[in-house]
């Protein structure tokens, strides 16, 4: 069975473009270009870009950084009513954190056929045995985000 087509709003595109700008920031620091923005009621609560190399922290994925910032800002690890915009489908670690934080909605750009834990490799987000369900949609600005990643790795191979 094929997934229904995702419906995105102009606000979704606005926030995904913000996430893509953060992914550029990661690339400028030599990190894999992934960016994330956590939003509630039209306000960015947390911004993140990949930083595991620079921070010497394997958990410093864009999603984790954005969730941490929002949690600190709000004084709570639970983030209900939020939407997380991320340029690449989250991995298992990030998907687990998204569930534990009670994020309401996830929007990602490009699928990750090697480590995606929303739909590509694992269906962690939609597992009916979990105590929280996250609404999700993939594919917003997919071609642009995929090219951002391809360009980064192409440039690294040419060094």
Secondary structure, DSSP 8 states (H G I E B T S, - for coil): ---------HHHHHHHHHHHHHHHHHHHTTS---EEEEEETTEEEEEEE--HHHHT-TT--HHHHHHHHHHHHHT-S--TT-EEEEEE---HHHHHHHHHTT-SEEEEEE--TTT-TTTTS---TT-TTSS---EEEE-TTHHHHHHHHHHHHHHHHT-
